[in-house]
């Protein structure tokens, strides 16, 4: 089990949270997604390390941007 934390910009409401959670949930290997709207932090649990490009693409598909840490 792997846990990764990312920062996503542009989220402002629960609809945003749901969209990000749904798209990240489609990434192969993802088993859980927790989103903190106030901080923009997204914690993703997966059964293997995730490709950052796949995570960025899912966030982009939801309409938001993955911020480089």
PDB file of N, CA, C, O and CB in Angstrom:
ATOM      1  N   UNK A   1       0.846  -1.174   0.000  1.00  0.00           N
ATOM      2  CA  UNK A   1       0.000   0.000   0.000  1.00  0.00           C
ATOM      3  C   UNK A   1       0.895   1.242   0.000  1.00  0.00           C
ATOM      4  O   UNK A   1       1.853   1.325   0.768  1.00  0.00           O
ATOM      5  CB  UNK A   1      -0.965  -0.004   1.225  1.00  0.00           C
ATOM      6  N   UNK A   2       0.581   2.184  -0.850  1.00  0.00           N
ATOM      7  CA  UNK A   2       1.336   3.424  -0.979  1.00  0.00           C
ATOM      8  C   UNK A   2       0.408   4.603  -0.753  1.00  0.00           C
ATOM      9  O   UNK A   2      -0.729   4.600  -1.224  1.00  0.00           O
ATOM     10  CB  UNK A   2       2.014   3.521  -2.362  1.00  0.00           C
ATOM     11  N   UNK A   3       0.886   5.613  -0.034  1.00  0.00           N
ATOM     12  CA  UNK A   3       0.115   6.829   0.177  1.00  0.00           C
ATOM     13  C   UNK A   3       0.935   8.005  -0.340  1.00  0.00           C
ATOM     14  O   UNK A   3       2.105   8.163   0.010  1.00  0.00           O
ATOM     15  CB  UNK A   3      -0.255   7.016   1.686  1.00  0.00           C
ATOM     16  N   UNK A   4       0.306   8.831  -1.181  1.00  0.00           N
ATOM     17  CA  UNK A   4       0.965  10.013  -1.739  1.00  0.00           C
ATOM     18  C   UNK A   4       0.077  11.220  -1.508  1.00  0.00           C
ATOM     19  O   UNK A   4      -1.148  11.122  -1.568  1.00  0.00           O
ATOM     20  CB  UNK A   4       1.267   9.831  -3.255  1.00  0.00           C
ATOM     21  N   UNK A   5       0.705  12.368  -1.243  1.00  0.00           N
ATOM     22  CA  UNK A   5      -0.051  13.601  -1.033  1.00  0.00           C
ATOM     23  C   UNK A   5       0.333  14.606  -2.109  1.00  0.00           C
ATOM     24  O   UNK A   5       1.509  14.805  -2.413  1.00  0.00           O
ATOM     25  CB  UNK A   5       0.207  14.186   0.387  1.00  0.00           C
ATOM     26  N   UNK A   6      -0.688  15.230  -2.673  1.00  0.00           N
ATOM     27  CA  UNK A   6      -0.501  16.213  -3.742  1.00  0.00           C
ATOM     28  C   UNK A   6      -1.237  17.490  -3.370  1.00  0.00           C
ATOM     29  O   UNK A   6      -2.104  17.479  -2.497  1.00  0.00           O
ATOM     30  CB  UNK A   6      -1.004  15.662  -5.110  1.00  0.00           C
ATOM     31  N   UNK A   7      -0.897  18.581  -4.025  1.00  0.00           N
ATOM     32  CA  UNK A   7      -1.630  19.832  -3.866  1.00  0.00           C
ATOM     33  C   UNK A   7      -2.309  20.144  -5.194  1.00  0.00           C
ATOM     34  O   UNK A   7      -1.682  20.119  -6.253  1.00  0.00           O
ATOM     35  CB  UNK A   7      -0.682  21.003  -3.419  1.00  0.00           C
ATOM     36  N   UNK A   8      -3.601  20.439  -5.113  1.00  0.00           N
ATOM     37  CA  UNK A   8      -4.403  20.740  -6.298  1.00  0.00           C
ATOM     38  C   UNK A   8      -4.929  22.162  -6.171  1.00  0.00           C
ATOM     39  O   UNK A   8      -5.482  22.528  -5.134  1.00  0.00           O
ATOM     40  CB  UNK A   8      -5.579  19.721  -6.467  1.00  0.00           C
ATOM     41  N   UNK A   9      -4.762  22.964  -7.213  1.00  0.00           N
ATOM     42  CA  UNK A   9      -5.257  24.339  -7.178  1.00  0.00           C
ATOM     43  C   UNK A   9      -6.557  24.455  -7.966  1.00  0.00           C
ATOM     44  O   UNK A   9      -6.817  23.698  -8.901  1.00  0.00           O
ATOM     45  CB  UNK A   9      -4.201  25.312  -7.742  1.00  0.00           C
ATOM     46  N   UNK A  10      -7.362  25.431  -7.552  1.00  0.00           N
ATOM     47  CA  UNK A  10      -8.590  25.736  -8.275  1.00  0.00           C
ATOM     48  C   UNK A  10      -9.852  25.182  -7.651  1.00  0.00           C
ATOM     49  O   UNK A  10     -10.948  25.528  -8.091  1.00  0.00           O
ATOM     50  CB  UNK A  10      -8.483  25.231  -9.644  1.00  0.00           C
ATOM     51  N   UNK A  11      -9.741  24.336  -6.644  1.00  0.00           N
ATOM     52  CA  UNK A  11     -10.938  23.779  -6.011  1.00  0.00           C
ATOM     53  C   UNK A  11     -11.541  24.808  -5.057  1.00  0.00           C
ATOM     54  O   UNK A  11     -10.825  25.437  -4.277  1.00  0.00           O
ATOM     55  CB  UNK A  11     -10.603  22.462  -5.254  1.00  0.00           C
ATOM     56  N   UNK A  12     -12.882  24.977  -5.126  1.00  0.00           N
ATOM     57  CA  UNK A  12     -13.517  25.971  -4.266  1.00  0.00           C
ATOM     58  C   UNK A  12     -14.799  25.485  -3.600  1.00  0.00           C
ATOM     59  O   UNK A  12     -15.395  26.212  -2.805  1.00  0.00           O
ATOM     60  CB  UNK A  12     -13.813  27.194  -5.060  1.00  0.00           C
ATOM     61  N   UNK A  13     -15.234  24.256  -3.916  1.00  0.00           N
ATOM     62  CA  UNK A  13     -16.496  23.781  -3.356  1.00  0.00           C
ATOM     63  C   UNK A  13     -16.527  22.259  -3.304  1.00  0.00           C
ATOM     64  O   UNK A  13     -15.604  21.595  -3.777  1.00  0.00           O
ATOM     65  CB  UNK A  13     -17.678  24.307  -4.176  1.00  0.00           C
ATOM     66  N   UNK A  14     -17.581  21.719  -2.735  1.00  0.00           N
ATOM     67  CA  UNK A  14     -17.704  20.266  -2.622  1.00  0.00           C
ATOM     68  C   UNK A  14     -17.843  19.600  -3.996  1.00  0.00           C
ATOM     69  O   UNK A  14     -17.446  18.446  -4.159  1.00  0.00           O
ATOM     70  CB  UNK A  14     -18.904  19.908  -1.745  1.00  0.00           C
ATOM     71  N   UNK A  15     -18.392  20.297  -4.969  1.00  0.00           N
ATOM     72  CA  UNK A  15     -18.466  19.753  -6.330  1.00  0.00           C
ATOM     73  C   UNK A  15     -17.058  19.533  -6.866  1.00  0.00           C
ATOM     74  O   UNK A  15     -16.781  18.523  -7.513  1.00  0.00           O
ATOM     75  CB  UNK A  15     -19.264  20.704  -7.268  1.00  0.00           C
ATOM     76  N   UNK A  16     -16.173  20.484  -6.591  1.00  0.00           N
ATOM     77  CA  UNK A  16     -14.771  20.352  -7.007  1.00  0.00           C
ATOM     78  C   UNK A  16     -14.143  19.117  -6.370  1.00  0.00           C
ATOM     79  O   UNK A  16     -13.464  18.335  -7.037  1.00  0.00           O
ATOM     80  CB  UNK A  16     -13.965  21.618  -6.626  1.00  0.00           C
ATOM     81  N   UNK A  17     -14.376  18.954  -5.081  1.00  0.00           N
ATOM     82  CA  UNK A  17     -13.845  17.809  -4.347  1.00  0.00           C
ATOM     83  C   UNK A  17     -14.330  16.513  -4.978  1.00  0.00           C
ATOM     84  O   UNK A  17     -13.544  15.593  -5.205  1.00  0.00           O
ATOM     85  CB  UNK A  17     -14.257  17.871  -2.863  1.00  0.00           C
ATOM     86  N   UNK A  18     -15.626  16.445  -5.261  1.00  0.00           N
ATOM     87  CA  UNK A  18     -16.208  15.237  -5.851  1.00  0.00           C
ATOM     88  C   UNK A  18     -15.613  14.946  -7.221  1.00  0.00           C
ATOM     89  O   UNK A  18     -15.347  13.789  -7.547  1.00  0.00           O
ATOM     90  CB  UNK A  18     -17.724  15.377  -5.963  1.00  0.00           C
ATOM     91  N   UNK A  19     -15.400  15.986  -8.027  1.00  0.00           N
ATOM     92  CA  UNK A  19     -14.844  15.798  -9.365  1.00  0.00           C
ATOM     93  C   UNK A  19     -13.416  15.260  -9.297  1.00  0.00           C
ATOM     94  O   UNK A  19     -13.062  14.341 -10.035  1.00  0.00           O
ATOM     95  CB  UNK A  19     -14.873  17.118 -10.144  1.00  0.00           C
ATOM     96  N   UNK A  20     -12.602  15.827  -8.418  1.00  0.00           N
ATOM     97  CA  UNK A  20     -11.218  15.376  -8.267  1.00  0.00           C
ATOM     98  C   UNK A  20     -11.201  13.946  -7.734  1.00  0.00           C
ATOM     99  O   UNK A  20     -10.443  13.107  -8.221  1.00  0.00           O
ATOM    100  CB  UNK A  20     -10.425  16.322  -7.321  1.00  0.00           C
ATOM    101  N   UNK A  21     -12.030  13.672  -6.740  1.00  0.00           N
ATOM    102  CA  UNK A  21     -12.085  12.329  -6.160  1.00  0.00           C
ATOM    103  C   UNK A  21     -12.492  11.304  -7.229  1.00  0.00           C
ATOM    104  O   UNK A  21     -11.904  10.226  -7.308  1.00  0.00           O
ATOM    105  CB  UNK A  21     -13.079  12.293  -4.967  1.00  0.00           C
ATOM    106  N   UNK A  22     -13.483  11.635  -8.037  1.00  0.00           N
ATOM    107  CA  UNK A  22     -13.968  10.708  -9.068  1.00  0.00           C
ATOM    108  C   UNK A  22     -12.895  10.420 -10.121  1.00  0.00           C
ATOM    109  O   UNK A  22     -12.676   9.264 -10.482  1.00  0.00           O
ATOM    110  CB  UNK A  22     -15.218  11.278  -9.745  1.00  0.00           C
ATOM    111  N   UNK A  23     -12.233  11.456 -10.610  1.00  0.00           N
ATOM    112  CA  UNK A  23     -11.223  11.256 -11.657  1.00  0.00           C
ATOM    113  C   UNK A  23     -10.006  10.505 -11.126  1.00  0.00           C
ATOM    114  O   UNK A  23      -9.486   9.615 -11.799  1.00  0.00           O
ATOM    115  CB  UNK A  23     -10.786  12.603 -12.239  1.00  0.00           C
ATOM    116  N   UNK A  24      -9.550  10.854  -9.929  1.00  0.00           N
ATOM    117  CA  UNK A  24      -8.407  10.136  -9.367  1.00  0.00           C
ATOM    118  C   UNK A  24      -8.763   8.688  -9.064  1.00  0.00           C
ATOM    119  O   UNK A  24      -7.908   7.806  -9.142  1.00  0.00           O
ATOM    120  CB  UNK A  24      -7.911  10.831  -8.098  1.00  0.00           C
ATOM    121  N   UNK A  25     -10.007   8.445  -8.722  1.00  0.00           N
ATOM    122  CA  UNK A  25     -10.454   7.083  -8.450  1.00  0.00           C
ATOM    123  C   UNK A  25     -10.393   6.183  -9.668  1.00  0.00           C
ATOM    124  O   UNK A  25     -10.390   4.959  -9.538  1.00  0.00           O
ATOM    125  CB  UNK A  25     -11.850   7.103  -7.919  1.00  0.00           C
ATOM    126  N   UNK A  26     -10.345   6.776 -10.850  1.00  0.00           N
ATOM    127  CA  UNK A  26     -10.272   6.011 -12.098  1.00  0.00           C
ATOM    128  C   UNK A  26      -8.838   5.598 -12.455  1.00  0.00           C
ATOM    129  O   UNK A  26      -8.636   4.742 -13.316  1.00  0.00           O
ATOM    130  CB  UNK A  26     -10.864   6.827 -13.235  1.00  0.00           C
ATOM    131  N   UNK A  27      -7.839   6.205 -11.792  1.00  0.00           N
ATOM    132  CA  UNK A  27      -6.446   5.884 -12.091  1.00  0.00           C
ATOM    133  C   UNK A  27      -6.169   4.454 -11.624  1.00  0.00           C
ATOM    134  O   UNK A  27      -6.500   4.084 -10.497  1.00  0.00           O
ATOM    135  CB  UNK A  27      -5.466   6.902 -11.404  1.00  0.00           C
ATOM    136  N   UNK A  28      -5.570   3.670 -12.490  1.00  0.00           N
ATOM    137  CA  UNK A  28      -5.294   2.270 -12.172  1.00  0.00           C
ATOM    138  C   UNK A  28      -4.438   2.155 -10.918  1.00  0.00           C
ATOM    139  O   UNK A  28      -3.386   2.784 -10.803  1.00  0.00           O
ATOM    140  CB  UNK A  28      -4.598   1.580 -13.350  1.00  0.00           C
ATOM    141  N   UNK A  29      -4.911   1.342  -9.984  1.00  0.00           N
ATOM    142  CA  UNK A  29      -4.179   1.101  -8.746  1.00  0.00           C
ATOM    143  C   UNK A  29      -4.667   1.917  -7.563  1.00  0.00           C
ATOM    144  O   UNK A  29      -4.337   1.595  -6.422  1.00  0.00           O
ATOM    145  CB  UNK A  29      -2.745   1.379  -8.961  1.00  0.00           C
ATOM    146  N   UNK A  30      -5.449   2.971  -7.807  1.00  0.00           N
ATOM    147  CA  UNK A  30      -5.927   3.817  -6.714  1.00  0.00           C
ATOM    148  C   UNK A  30      -6.992   3.071  -5.916  1.00  0.00           C
ATOM    149  O   UNK A  30      -7.930   2.504  -6.476  1.00  0.00           O
ATOM    150  CB  UNK A  30      -6.491   5.158  -7.256  1.00  0.00           C
ATOM    151  N   UNK A  31      -6.822   3.085  -4.593  1.00  0.00           N
ATOM    152  CA  UNK A  31      -7.769   2.409  -3.710  1.00  0.00           C
ATOM    153  C   UNK A  31      -8.524   3.380  -2.814  1.00  0.00           C
ATOM    154  O   UNK A  31      -9.527   3.009  -2.205  1.00  0.00           O
ATOM    155  CB  UNK A  31      -7.048   1.394  -2.859  1.00  0.00           C
ATOM    156  N   UNK A  32      -8.044   4.635  -2.727  1.00  0.00           N
ATOM    157  CA  UNK A  32      -8.727   5.625  -1.908  1.00  0.00           C
ATOM    158  C   UNK A  32      -8.244   7.029  -2.203  1.00  0.00           C
ATOM    159  O   UNK A  32      -7.085   7.237  -2.559  1.00  0.00           O
ATOM    160  CB  UNK A  32      -8.536   5.315  -0.446  1.00  0.00           C
ATOM    161  N   UNK A  33      -9.150   8.001  -2.052  1.00  0.00           N
ATOM    162  CA  UNK A  33      -8.805   9.408  -2.290  1.00  0.00           C
ATOM    163  C   UNK A  33      -9.452  10.248  -1.195  1.00  0.00           C
ATOM    164  O   UNK A  33     -10.664  10.183  -0.990  1.00  0.00           O
ATOM    165  CB  UNK A  33      -9.273   9.884  -3.716  1.00  0.00           C
ATOM    166  N   UNK A  34      -8.643  11.036  -0.493  1.00  0.00           N
ATOM    167  CA  UNK A  34      -9.140  11.970   0.511  1.00  0.00           C
ATOM    168  C   UNK A  34      -8.758  13.375   0.059  1.00  0.00           C
ATOM    169  O   UNK A  34      -7.610  13.625  -0.310  1.00  0.00           O
ATOM    170  CB  UNK A  34      -8.562  11.649   1.941  1.00  0.00           C
ATOM    171  N   UNK A  35      -9.732  14.296   0.090  1.00  0.00           N
ATOM    172  CA  UNK A  35      -9.486  15.663  -0.368  1.00  0.00           C
ATOM    173  C   UNK A  35      -9.785  16.638   0.765  1.00  0.00           C
ATOM    174  O   UNK A  35     -10.860  16.589   1.364  1.00  0.00           O
ATOM    175  CB  UNK A  35     -10.345  15.995  -1.618  1.00  0.00           C
ATOM    176  N   UNK A  36      -8.829  17.527   1.058  1.00  0.00           N
ATOM    177  CA  UNK A  36      -9.026  18.601   2.029  1.00  0.00           C
ATOM    178  C   UNK A  36      -9.210  19.890   1.226  1.00  0.00           C
ATOM    179  O   UNK A  36      -8.251  20.452   0.697  1.00  0.00           O
ATOM    180  CB  UNK A  36      -7.805  18.710   3.048  1.00  0.00           C
ATOM    181  N   UNK A  37     -10.444  20.339   1.149  1.00  0.00           N
ATOM    182  CA  UNK A  37     -10.774  21.506   0.322  1.00  0.00           C
ATOM    183  C   UNK A  37     -10.027  22.751   0.780  1.00  0.00           C
ATOM    184  O   UNK A  37      -9.522  23.508  -0.050  1.00  0.00           O
ATOM    185  CB  UNK A  37     -12.277  21.767   0.353  1.00  0.00           C
ATOM    186  N   UNK A  38      -9.950  22.971   2.085  1.00  0.00           N
ATOM    187  CA  UNK A  38      -9.326  24.197   2.596  1.00  0.00           C
ATOM    188  C   UNK A  38      -7.860  24.327   2.210  1.00  0.00           C
ATOM    189  O   UNK A  38      -7.406  25.410   1.841  1.00  0.00           O
ATOM    190  CB  UNK A  38      -9.449  24.247   4.094  1.00  0.00           C
ATOM    191  N   UNK A  39      -7.120  23.231   2.293  1.00  0.00           N
ATOM    192  CA  UNK A  39      -5.681  23.291   1.993  1.00  0.00           C
ATOM    193  C   UNK A  39      -5.365  22.940   0.544  1.00  0.00           C
ATOM    194  O   UNK A  39      -4.284  23.254   0.048  1.00  0.00           O
ATOM    195  CB  UNK A  39      -4.922  22.354   2.911  1.00  0.00           C
ATOM    196  N   UNK A  40      -6.318  22.283  -0.141  1.00  0.00           N
ATOM    197  CA  UNK A  40      -6.057  21.819  -1.501  1.00  0.00           C
ATOM    198  C   UNK A  40      -5.260  20.533  -1.534  1.00  0.00           C
ATOM    199  O   UNK A  40      -4.850  20.084  -2.605  1.00  0.00           O
ATOM    200  CB  UNK A  40      -5.330  22.878  -2.275  1.00  0.00           C
ATOM    201  N   UNK A  41      -5.035  19.936  -0.378  1.00  0.00           N
ATOM    202  CA  UNK A  41      -4.256  18.698  -0.301  1.00  0.00           C
ATOM    203  C   UNK A  41      -5.122  17.489  -0.640  1.00  0.00           C
ATOM    204  O   UNK A  41      -6.255  17.351  -0.178  1.00  0.00           O
ATOM    205  CB  UNK A  41      -3.644  18.534   1.098  1.00  0.00           C
ATOM    206  N   UNK A  42      -4.548  16.631  -1.456  1.00  0.00           N
ATOM    207  CA  UNK A  42      -5.217  15.412  -1.870  1.00  0.00           C
ATOM    208  C   UNK A  42      -4.307  14.243  -1.506  1.00  0.00           C
ATOM    209  O   UNK A  42      -3.154  14.183  -1.932  1.00  0.00           O
ATOM    210  CB  UNK A  42      -5.548  15.429  -3.405  1.00  0.00           C
ATOM    211  N   UNK A  43      -4.836  13.323  -0.719  1.00  0.00           N
ATOM    212  CA  UNK A  43      -4.075  12.144  -0.314  1.00  0.00           C
ATOM    213  C   UNK A  43      -4.637  10.946  -1.055  1.00  0.00           C
ATOM    214  O   UNK A  43      -5.825  10.637  -0.962  1.00  0.00           O
ATOM    215  CB  UNK A  43      -4.132  11.927   1.233  1.00  0.00           C
ATOM    216  N   UNK A  44      -3.767  10.280  -1.790  1.00  0.00           N
ATOM    217  CA  UNK A  44      -4.173   9.150  -2.620  1.00  0.00           C
ATOM    218  C   UNK A  44      -3.518   7.880  -2.082  1.00  0.00           C
ATOM    219  O   UNK A  44      -2.303   7.821  -1.898  1.00  0.00           O
ATOM    220  CB  UNK A  44      -3.789   9.385  -4.115  1.00  0.00           C
ATOM    221  N   UNK A  45      -4.337   6.879  -1.838  1.00  0.00           N
ATOM    222  CA  UNK A  45      -3.841   5.577  -1.420  1.00  0.00           C
ATOM    223  C   UNK A  45      -3.934   4.650  -2.625  1.00  0.00           C
ATOM    224  O   UNK A  45      -4.941   4.633  -3.333  1.00  0.00           O
ATOM    225  CB  UNK A  45      -4.648   5.013  -0.193  1.00  0.00           C
ATOM    226  N   UNK A  46      -2.872   3.878  -2.848  1.00  0.00           N
ATOM    227  CA  UNK A  46      -2.846   2.994  -4.014  1.00  0.00           C
ATOM    228  C   UNK A  46      -2.128   1.706  -3.672  1.00  0.00           C
ATOM    229  O   UNK A  46      -1.406   1.615  -2.679  1.00  0.00           O
ATOM    230  CB  UNK A  46      -2.168   3.681  -5.212  1.00  0.00           C
ATOM    231  N   UNK A  47      -2.343   0.717  -4.517  1.00  0.00           N
ATOM    232  CA  UNK A  47      -1.693  -0.569  -4.273  1.00  0.00           C
ATOM    233  C   UNK A  47      -0.290  -0.630  -4.858  1.00  0.00           C
ATOM    234  O   UNK A  47       0.384  -1.654  -4.753  1.00  0.00           O
ATOM    235  CB  UNK A  47      -2.529  -1.688  -4.846  1.00  0.00           C
ATOM    236  N   UNK A  48       0.151   0.458  -5.472  1.00  0.00           N
ATOM    237  CA  UNK A  48       1.508   0.559  -6.015  1.00  0.00           C
ATOM    238  C   UNK A  48       1.832   2.047  -6.214  1.00  0.00           C
ATOM    239  O   UNK A  48       0.916   2.869  -6.252  1.00  0.00           O
ATOM    240  CB  UNK A  48       1.645  -0.243  -7.375  1.00  0.00           C
ATOM    241  N   UNK A  49       3.107   2.407  -6.339  1.00  0.00           N
ATOM    242  CA  UNK A  49       3.446   3.814  -6.602  1.00  0.00           C
ATOM    243  C   UNK A  49       2.778   4.285  -7.899  1.00  0.00           C
ATOM    244  O   UNK A  49       2.714   3.550  -8.885  1.00  0.00           O
ATOM    245  CB  UNK A  49       4.991   4.001  -6.691  1.00  0.00           C
ATOM    246  N   UNK A  50       2.288   5.517  -7.875  1.00  0.00           N
ATOM    247  CA  UNK A  50       1.584   6.073  -9.035  1.00  0.00           C
ATOM    248  C   UNK A  50       2.503   6.935  -9.875  1.00  0.00           C
ATOM    249  O   UNK A  50       3.420   7.580  -9.367  1.00  0.00           O
ATOM    250  CB  UNK A  50       0.377   6.887  -8.589  1.00  0.00           C
ATOM    251  N   UNK A  51       2.238   6.932 -11.164  1.00  0.00           N
ATOM    252  CA  UNK A  51       2.948   7.804 -12.090  1.00  0.00           C
ATOM    253  C   UNK A  51       2.391   9.216 -11.928  1.00  0.00           C
ATOM    254  O   UNK A  51       1.187   9.426 -12.072  1.00  0.00           O
ATOM    255  CB  UNK A  51       2.808   7.303 -13.570  1.00  0.00           C
ATOM    256  N   UNK A  52       3.250  10.178 -11.632  1.00  0.00           N
ATOM    257  CA  UNK A  52       2.799  11.557 -11.401  1.00  0.00           C
ATOM    258  C   UNK A  52       2.043  12.102 -12.613  1.00  0.00           C
ATOM    259  O   UNK A  52       1.088  12.862 -12.458  1.00  0.00           O
ATOM    260  CB  UNK A  52       3.998  12.466 -11.078  1.00  0.00           C
ATOM    261  N   UNK A  53       2.465  11.718 -13.810  1.00  0.00           N
ATOM    262  CA  UNK A  53       1.785  12.184 -15.026  1.00  0.00           C
ATOM    263  C   UNK A  53       0.345  11.686 -15.070  1.00  0.00           C
ATOM    264  O   UNK A  53      -0.545  12.408 -15.520  1.00  0.00           O
ATOM    265  CB  UNK A  53       2.543  11.715 -16.281  1.00  0.00           C
ATOM    266  N   UNK A  54       0.108  10.462 -14.609  1.00  0.00           N
ATOM    267  CA  UNK A  54      -1.261   9.923 -14.585  1.00  0.00           C
ATOM    268  C   UNK A  54      -2.113  10.678 -13.574  1.00  0.00           C
ATOM    269  O   UNK A  54      -3.287  10.951 -13.823  1.00  0.00           O
ATOM    270  CB  UNK A  54      -1.250   8.413 -14.248  1.00  0.00           C
ATOM    271  N   UNK A  55      -1.519  11.013 -12.432  1.00  0.00           N
ATOM    272  CA  UNK A  55      -2.242  11.784 -11.419  1.00  0.00           C
ATOM    273  C   UNK A  55      -2.552  13.181 -11.965  1.00  0.00           C
ATOM    274  O   UNK A  55      -3.673  13.669 -11.825  1.00  0.00           O
ATOM    275  CB  UNK A  55      -1.415  11.879 -10.099  1.00  0.00           C
ATOM    276  N   UNK A  56      -1.567  13.816 -12.579  1.00  0.00           N
ATOM    277  CA  UNK A  56      -1.770  15.157 -13.153  1.00  0.00           C
ATOM    278  C   UNK A  56      -2.843  15.137 -14.232  1.00  0.00           C
ATOM    279  O   UNK A  56      -3.663  16.053 -14.306  1.00  0.00           O
ATOM    280  CB  UNK A  56      -0.457  15.698 -13.736  1.00  0.00           C
ATOM    281  N   UNK A  57      -2.848  14.108 -15.065  1.00  0.00           N
ATOM    282  CA  UNK A  57      -3.846  13.998 -16.133  1.00  0.00           C
ATOM    283  C   UNK A  57      -5.246  13.847 -15.549  1.00  0.00           C
ATOM    284  O   UNK A  57      -6.197  14.430 -16.069  1.00  0.00           O
ATOM    285  CB  UNK A  57      -3.525  12.806 -17.054  1.00  0.00           C
ATOM    286  N   UNK A  58      -5.385  13.074 -14.478  1.00  0.00           N
ATOM    287  CA  UNK A  58      -6.693  12.885 -13.847  1.00  0.00           C
ATOM    288  C   UNK A  58      -7.183  14.192 -13.227  1.00  0.00           C
ATOM    289  O   UNK A  58      -8.358  14.538 -13.349  1.00  0.00           O
ATOM    290  CB  UNK A  58      -6.622  11.779 -12.775  1.00  0.00           C
ATOM    291  N   UNK A  59      -6.292  14.905 -12.569  1.00  0.00           N
ATOM    292  CA  UNK A  59      -6.658  16.195 -11.972  1.00  0.00           C
ATOM    293  C   UNK A  59      -7.051  17.180 -13.072  1.00  0.00           C
ATOM    294  O   UNK A  59      -8.020  17.923 -12.919  1.00  0.00           O
ATOM    295  CB  UNK A  59      -5.485  16.767 -11.124  1.00  0.00           C
ATOM    296  N   UNK A  60      -6.307  17.190 -14.174  1.00  0.00           N
ATOM    297  CA  UNK A  60      -6.606  18.053 -15.313  1.00  0.00           C
ATOM    298  C   UNK A  60      -7.975  17.712 -15.900  1.00  0.00           C
ATOM    299  O   UNK A  60      -8.751  18.605 -16.241  1.00  0.00           O
ATOM    300  CB  UNK A  60      -5.513  17.922 -16.390  1.00  0.00           C
ATOM    301  N   UNK A  61      -8.264  16.420 -16.015  1.00  0.00           N
ATOM    302  CA  UNK A  61      -9.551  15.966 -16.551  1.00  0.00           C
ATOM    303  C   UNK A  61     -10.705  16.469 -15.677  1.00  0.00           C
ATOM    304  O   UNK A  61     -11.794  16.750 -16.177  1.00  0.00           O
ATOM    305  CB  UNK A  61      -9.583  14.421 -16.645  1.00  0.00           C
ATOM    306  N   UNK A  62     -10.454  16.579 -14.370  1.00  0.00           N
ATOM    307  CA  UNK A  62     -11.472  17.080 -13.457  1.00  0.00           C
ATOM    308  C   UNK A  62     -11.631  18.599 -13.578  1.00  0.00           C
ATOM    309  O   UNK A  62     -12.613  19.167 -13.102  1.00  0.00           O
ATOM    310  CB  UNK A  62     -11.121  16.698 -12.018  1.00  0.00           C
ATOM    311  N   UNK A  63     -10.650  19.251 -14.223  1.00  0.00           N
ATOM    312  CA  UNK A  63     -10.743  20.699 -14.413  1.00  0.00           C
ATOM    313  C   UNK A  63      -9.870  21.512 -13.482  1.00  0.00           C
ATOM    314  O   UNK A  63     -10.082  22.714 -13.321  1.00  0.00           O
ATOM    315  CB  UNK A  63     -12.144  21.129 -14.242  1.00  0.00           C
ATOM    316  N   UNK A  64      -8.885  20.867 -12.865  1.00  0.00           N
ATOM    317  CA  UNK A  64      -8.036  21.545 -11.897  1.00  0.00           C
ATOM    318  C   UNK A  64      -6.571  21.305 -12.240  1.00  0.00           C
ATOM    319  O   UNK A  64      -6.252  20.650 -13.232  1.00  0.00           O
ATOM    320  CB  UNK A  64      -8.345  21.064 -10.465  1.00  0.00           C
ATOM    321  N   UNK A  65      -5.679  21.846 -11.400  1.00  0.00           N
ATOM    322  CA  UNK A  65      -4.262  21.747 -11.720  1.00  0.00           C
ATOM    323  C   UNK A  65      -3.479  21.163 -10.559  1.00  0.00           C
ATOM    324  O   UNK A  65      -3.653  21.570  -9.410  1.00  0.00           O
ATOM    325  CB  UNK A  65      -3.704  23.110 -12.093  1.00  0.00           C
ATOM    326  N   UNK A  66      -2.618  20.207 -10.868  1.00  0.00           N
ATOM    327  CA  UNK A  66      -1.714  19.642  -9.874  1.00  0.00           C
ATOM    328  C   UNK A  66      -0.560  20.621  -9.718  1.00  0.00           C
ATOM    329  O   UNK A  66       0.085  20.983 -10.702  1.00  0.00           O
ATOM    330  CB  UNK A  66      -1.206  18.206 -10.290  1.00  0.00           C
ATOM    331  N   UNK A  67      -0.296  21.052  -8.488  1.00  0.00           N
ATOM    332  CA  UNK A  67       0.750  22.017  -8.223  1.00  0.00           C
ATOM    333  C   UNK A  67       2.047  21.289  -7.933  1.00  0.00           C
ATOM    334  O   UNK A  67       2.063  20.334  -7.156  1.00  0.00           O
ATOM    335  CB  UNK A  67       0.367  22.935  -7.056  1.00  0.00           C
ATOM    336  N   UNK A  68       3.143  21.733  -8.552  1.00  0.00           N
ATOM    337  CA  UNK A  68       4.446  21.129  -8.288  1.00  0.00           C
ATOM    338  C   UNK A  68       4.875  21.464  -6.872  1.00  0.00           C
ATOM    339  O   UNK A  68       4.812  22.613  -6.436  1.00  0.00           O
ATOM    340  CB  UNK A  68       5.504  21.615  -9.309  1.00  0.00           C
ATOM    341  N   UNK A  69       5.311  20.433  -6.167  1.00  0.00           N
ATOM    342  CA  UNK A  69       5.750  20.643  -4.772  1.00  0.00           C
ATOM    343  C   UNK A  69       7.217  20.986  -4.733  1.00  0.00           C
ATOM    344  O   UNK A  69       7.772  21.199  -3.655  1.00  0.00           O
ATOM    345  CB  UNK A  69       5.480  19.395  -3.910  1.00  0.00           C
TER     346      UNK A  69
END
